[in-house]
Amino acid sequence: MTPNIEEDAWRVSGISETYPSYRQHPLVSAESWLKGKHLDDGAEGLWRINDKLYDLSDFAKRHPGGAYWIECTRGTDITEPFESHHIEDRARHMLSKFEVREAIQPRNYKFTLDQNGFYMTLKRRVREKLRKINYSPTKKTDLYHSGILASVFILSWIGTAYNSFLVKALAGLTLCYLANSAHNYFHQRDNWRMYTFNLTLMNFRNWRVSHALSHHVYPNSLHDLELSMFEPFLCWVPSPHYAGRVKRWISVVISPIFYVFSFSVAFLQRVVASLSKENLMYWDDLIPITLPLFLYLTTGVGLSAALWSWLHVLAVGAFFFGFIGLTAAHHDPRILHDGDAQRKDRDWGLYQLDTIIDRRDVKWSHLLVLTHFGDHALHHLFPTLDHGVLRHLYPELNQTMQEFDGELREMNHWGHIKGQTQQLLRMEANPVPPGSSKKLN
């Protein structure tokens, strides 16, 4: 059957030459996303950086950040992750040892990373700044994370032992904060703190793909797995082809319910996939059991009561995780989403700024930044840096934005809550690109 070009005209992405292959299948996951990139990226089973192919097979075990980052990206284009995950030049100097040849296909993504462009200029300045700053805030980050981890167990114990709905709800909120703070660590080289993310029933390995490699690199685009994985329940793409008016209104109503079950659904998806196809479970998927086991062994309330208490904590934690995460920075009618007009300068760093409005109301607090995805633009630009370090980089960011027509927008959380709802309902693309002298009403 000959495809109807006019009917399929909406199947495009503003950041790539092709429509993402993984979106052509009904169920999306970290695994299907990677398989789609194998088809789209022209990496020919190797690792692609710009227009060259590299064989990193033997290097994976020696990778300072951990083998997983290398092993899971085999057969894909890693240009943007390579640049944003390596601020120093040591990795670039080593690349020639692993070069195989030029890629056959042209690069699928339209981003640029010119040496004199916005991102590479900013990265050079940040590199110099990092050699001078005090890294003591990273110890404070570790202290906060340890305190939050302990609080999850303490509050869960009190709530279970005394059957307190309020305390169990506080334990759930603390579990959300644990996941948000653990997110600081799974962006980095392998470390024990990243495993605490798994107390939510989710797995940091999947999130290294769906969040670090997909969302962080291609935010708000059709290549952003964190955009696709919520469809058809929630749709932020501003086009009637993806969701009609009725479906969008329904999504606004059901979104809180969707948040509540997000932890358990993520776990069940991995279990079902492991039983029906390839195994996606790891030893660290047993980590979530430590909390209900702890409650059962120490409170004396019995197995069923301990499990119900644990499920209560999980449900509250999942609700706040979804609520905070989806209203953190990315969804508002003024923020660039796939389908909106894009600026002529396709610099990857400018694209990150165009897809973010930062939260101004948490910037004063290290703890709030860590637990509410604060300093979000700088985190997207330099994801491996500890959240406690990011605040030191604003002078370099402001200087570089002035030179390249970038803009760091900010608003409070209430504005993000309203904006996220408005974005769910938005069906028309913005016709004026970011960086334009014209302003939308």
N, C-alpha and C positions, 0 to 999 in steps of 0.2 A: 504494500500500500504506500503510495507516494505521500510524504508528510505535507501538511498544509503549512507553508512558511509563515503566512500571516497569523494563523492560530498559535503557532509555536514561537512567535516573535518575542514573547515575554520570557521565554526560557533562556535568559542570558544573565550574565553576571557582570557588573561594572568593573570588576577587578581581574577578570580572566578572559581568555579567548574562547573557552568552552564552558558549557553548562556542567556543573559538577556531577560526575557519574554516580556518586553515592546517593544523590537525591532522587535518582530514577528508581529506587527500590523503596517499598513502603516502610520498612523498619530500619532506622538508622542507628548506628552505634559507633564506638571508637574503632571497632574492627572493620565495619563497612566503610567508614570514612577513609581509613588507610588503604583499603583495597581500591577505593575509587581514585585515590591519588596515584596508585600504581598505574592505573589506566590513563590518567590525565597529564601526569607530570613529565613524561618523556625521560625518565631517569634510567630506563632500560635495566632494571634490577640492581642498580648501583645507587650511589648518593649523588644528587645533583646540586651544585652551587653555581648560580648564574647559568652559563652555557657550557660548563665543564662537568664531566663525570668523574667520580672518585670511588675507590674501593676501600672502605673503612672496616672491612670484615675483621682483619687481624688487629686493628686498633681498638675495637669495641671494649675488650676486657681491660685495656690500659687507659681508657677514657677517664680523666679525673672526675667528671661529673657522674660516672656510673655507666655501665654497659647498656642499660635499658634505653637511654636516649638514642644511642646509635642503632641498636638492634631493631627497635620498633619503626625507625624511619627508613630502613632499607627500601629502595625502589621509589623514593619520593624526592621532591625538590625541597631542600632544606635551606635555601638561600637566606630567607629572613630570620628563621630561628638561629642559624649560624652566626649572623651578624649581631643579633640582639642578645645572644647568650654568651658571647665572647667579647667583652669590652677591651681587653688587652689584645695585642697583636700576635701573641705567641701561637695561637691556633692557626692564624692565617699563614704564618711563616712555615708551619708544618705541612700545609696542604699539598705542596708540590710533591711530597714523598708518596702521596696516595693517588695522584692524578692518573687517569686511564686515557682519556681522550675527550674530544669535543662531543657534545650531545648532537644527535641527529635532528631532533625536532626543536623548533624555536620554543622559547620559554612560554608557558601557559599564562603566567601571571603578569599583570601590567605594571607592577610596582617598580620603582627605580631606587637604587641605592648608590647614587653617584658620589664620588669622593668629596665633591664640593657642594653636595646637596644638603638639605636640612639635617637628616638623621646622622650622616657620617660626620658632619661638622660638629653636631651636638655630642656625638660619641667621643670625638677627640678631646673636646673640652671636659667632658665628664671623666674621661680617663685621667687627665691631668689633675682634676679636682680630687679624685679618689686617692691619689698618692699623698695628699696633704691633710685629709680630714681625720677626725677622731672616730674610731670605730666602736667606741664604748656603747653607743645605742644598741648594737647587736646583742650585747649581754643583757640589756634591759628587755629586748624582745624575747630572749630565751627565758628570762625570769617571768615575764607575763604569761608566756605559753605554759610553763611549768605550773604556775599558779592556777591557770584555767583548767589544766588537766586534772590537778588535784581537786579542784572545786566540783568537777563533774562527778567524781566518785563520792565526795563528801556530801554534796547536796542530794544526790540520788539515794545515798544511804539514809539520810535524815528523812527524806520524803517517803521512803519505803517503810522504814522502821516505825514512823509515826503516822503513816497513811495520810500525809498532807498533800492535798492537790496543789497548793500554792508552791510548796518547796519543790515538788516534782516538776512543776512548770519552770521554776527558776533553774533547776538542773537541766531541763531541755534547752533553755536559753543559753546556758553555759556550754552545752554540747554544740550548739550552733557557733558560739564564739570559738570553741576549740577547733572546729572545722575551718573557720575563717582564718584563724591564726596558723593552723597547720598548712594552709594554702601558701603561706610565706615560705615554707620549707620544701614542698614538693617541686617548686620551681628550681631549687638549688641542687647541688651535687647530693648524692645519696647520704642520708642521715637518719638517725633514729626517730626524730620528731615528725618526719613525714608519715610514719606509720600510724600516728595518733589520729590522722584523718579517717582511718578505717573504723574507728569506733562508731561512726555514723551508719554503718552497713555499706557505704560506698567504698571504692577502692582508689587509692591515690594513683595507681598505674593507669587506670582508665582516664582519670582526670589529667594526667600528664599529656594524654592525647587530646581529649575533648576540650580541655581548658588551655593548657600551655602551648600545644602545637596547633590547635585549630582556632579556638576563640582569640587567643592572644595575637596570633599572626594575621588572621582574617576577620576581625571583629565586624559584626553587623552585616556580613556578606552572606551569600548563599553557600560559601565554603566554611562558614562558622557553624560548627556542630552544635554549639549551645543555642543557636537560633533554630536549627532544624530539628533537634531532638524533642522540642516541646510541641511541634506541630503534630496533629491538627488542633490540639487543645489550646495552644497559645501561638499566635502568629504576629510577628512584628514587621514582616515585610510589607511595605506600603503598596499593595497591588490587589485588586479584586480577584485576580487569577489564583491567588494563594488562599484567600479567605474572604467570603462575602460579609455583608453587613451583619446579618443575623448571627453567623458563626462568631464574629468578633465580639458582639455584645455578650454572647454566651460565655466566651472565654474570660471576659472581665468578671462575670459572676462566679465562674467555677475555679478561677485561679487560686483562691485561698485553699480550696479543697485539694487542688493539685499539689500545692506546697506540702500539705500534711503527709501525703503518701509518697513523696519524692524519694526519701531514703529507702523505704522498703521496696518500692517499685524498681529502683536501680539494682538492688540486690537480687530480686526475683528475676529480672531480665538476664542477669549473668548466670544464674542457676539454670534457667530454662535453656539458654543458649548452650551451656556446657553439657546439658543432658541430650540435646537434640543435634548438636554439631560438634565443634571443637571445644575442648576444655578452656574456660576463661577464668577459672578459679585458681587462687594461689594460697600458700600457707598462711599468708597474712589476712586472708578472709576469715580466719578464726578469731582475729582480734576483737571484733564486736562482742563475742560471747563472753569476754572477760568481765564486762559490766554486769550482766544478769547473773553470772556465776558468783561474782563478788557479793551481790545483793543476797543471793540465796544462802551462801555460806556464812554471812556475817550478821544478817538481820533476824534470822529465825522465823520469818513470816511464812515459810513454805514456798514450794516451787512455783505454783500458779500465781501467787501474789507477787513474787519477785519478777516473774515474766510480765505480768500486767503492768507493774510499775515501770519496768524497762521500756515496754511499748509506749507507755504514756510519755516518758522522757524522749523517746525517739520521735514521736509524733509532734511534740512541741518544738523540738530541735529542728525537725524538717521544715516546719512552718516558718520559723524565723530565718532559717537558712535560705529558703526560697524567697521570702519577703525582702530580706536585706540584699541578697545577691542580685535579684532581678530589678531592684530599684537603686542600685549602687551608682551607676554612671552611664549606662549605654542606651537607654530607651526613652526617647522624648522626640516629639515632632521636629525639634530643631537640630537633632543629631542625625548625621549621615547614616542611612541604611541602603542596602542594595536596591537599586531602582532609582534613587535620587541622583540628581546631577552631581558630578564629581569635578573637582578642580583639575586644571590642565596639568599642574605639577603633580605627577604621580609618586612623589617621594613617599616611601613607606612610613616614615615618621610623621609626616603631615597627615597622612591618612589616619593614623592612630589618634591624633588630636581631634580630627573631624568626627570621630565616632565616640567621643567622650565629652561629658560635662562632669567636672569634678564636684565632690561634696565639700563645700566650704565649712560646714558646721562641725566637722570632725578633725580638721587640720591642726587644731591647737593641742590635741592629745595623742601621744604615741600609742596608748592603749586603744583608743577609738579608731585610729588609722589602721591598726593591726586587725581589729575585729569587725570593721565596717568597710573594708576595701577602700580605704582612703588613699590620698596621693595617687589616684588611679592612673592618670596620664603618665606620670613618671614610671609607675609600676609596669605599664604596658611597654614603654620604651626600653626599660632595663629590668626585665622580670626576675633576673637572678639576684638582684641586690636586695638585701634585707630592708624591710619597711622602715626601720629606724634610720637608715642612711639616706633615704630618698629626699627628706626635707632639706638636706644640705645642697641639693642640686638645682634648686629653683633659680638662683642667679644665672647659671649657665643656660637653663631652659628659657628664661625670659629674654636673655640676650639673643639667643638663636632664633626665637620666634619673631622678634622684631626685624631680623634680617630677612626672614623667609615668609612673611605674611602668615604666620601661624597665630593661633589664638587658644588660650587656655580658659575655657568657660567654667563658671562655678555657680552652684546654687545649693540650697539646703535640702534635707531629705524629703521634706514635705513637697517641695517642687518636683523631686524625682518621682515620688509616688503618683502625683497628678500626671506628670509627663509620661510615665510608663503606661498608665491607663489610656491616655490620649493616643499614644503610639499604637497600642493594641487596636484602637478604633480607626487609625489613619489608613486610608485606602488610596490616596493620591500622592504621587511622587513630588518631592520638592524640585522645582525647575531651575532654581538658582544655585550654582555650586558654592561650596565653602570658599572663603578667600575672596569672594566677589565684592565689589564696592556696593552692589545692590543688596538690599535687605528684604527678607520676606516679611509680610505683615503678620 
